[in-house]
Amino acid sequence: MVEPELVAREALLDARDGLPDLVDRLAAFSDPTRLQLLIAVHAAPGSPVKALAAATGLAPNTVTQALITLREAGLVERARDGRLSRWTLSSTAAHALLHHLGAPHSSLHPPH
């Protein structure tokens, strides 16, 4: 018979190396500013900072700093388009979690 404690301990040992990364990613969802931006980027992939600032009501500098934090957590990525930086989700896990939390798609979101 399999002991639940042993299974749980083995799973934790297997996950231990990845825990700091997981904590960083989940922390991004706990900050209201970053969560707003994740929802906005999810709804309108490829948006530049100016559009994200207008959509969220945040200052462009605040948006830029939050996006850098989200990029460092591996949740968004930047694509250069001339002088613009266009932002998209880079994590399928973040995408799935946003759906789980109730973030809807918009007409700008590619079908999947």
Buried (B, 14 or more C-beta within 10 A) or exposed (E): EEEEEEEEEEEEEEEEEEEEEEEBBEEBBEBEBBBBBBBBBBBBBBBBBEBBBBBBEBEEEBBBBBBEBBBEBBBBBBEEEEEBBBBBBBBEEBBEBBEEEEBEEEEEBEEE
